[in-house]
Amino acid sequence: MSKDPNAIFADFVARKKLKMTPQRRRILEVFLSEEGHVTSEELYQKVKSECESIGQATVYRTLKLLADSGLAKAVEFGDGAVRYEILYGQSHHDHLICESCGVNVEVVDPAIERLQEEVARRHGFRLTAHKLYLYGICPDCQKKAAGNG
């Protein structure tokens, strides 16, 4: 049976010879309660509303530790902001990103996964990881553009 995220993070922090502070624990709890993708600033605002004493640098450093521990993953959608998503307990997925409004849709497509493996094999690679971001215009933005034409 796998450990829960709190235990995984506590073990990781201890291995780094750091302390599992109440602030780090609270940041972890708030992060795990989030759905989708969150920037360090967005997470900071949520944590600060509950705990005034937590600083922005603490949230940023804790997010980095969460990513290093394997519980979170940093993702970039081309708008200059680094967002974090929960990695623990999540299956692999790719992203569709609207270049107009920035909406982000997580997608899982077995055909795309097979094709990536096939392309890697064809070139003699054994895939260890990948990120796929597909950019375009979402249906809502397409409708808005058509209405303005």
Number of C-alpha atoms within 10 A of each C-alpha: 3 7 8 10 18 15 11 17 22 18 16 18 20 12 10 10 9 11 12 15 11 10 17 22 15 16 25 20 14 15 24 17 10 13 9 12 18 19 16 22 16 13 21 22 16 15 23 16 10 11 14 9 10 19 14 16 12 15 25 17 13 19 25 16 18 27 17 15 19 15 22 21 19 18 17 12 19 12 8 7 13 16 20 23 20 21 17 16 10 10 7 14 15 18 18 19 20 19 17 13 11 16 15 19 15 12 13 12 10 9 9 12 14 11 11 15 14 15 13 13 12 10 8 9 11 12 12 5 6 10 10 12 18 14 16 14 17 18 10 13 16 12 11 10 11 9 8 6 5
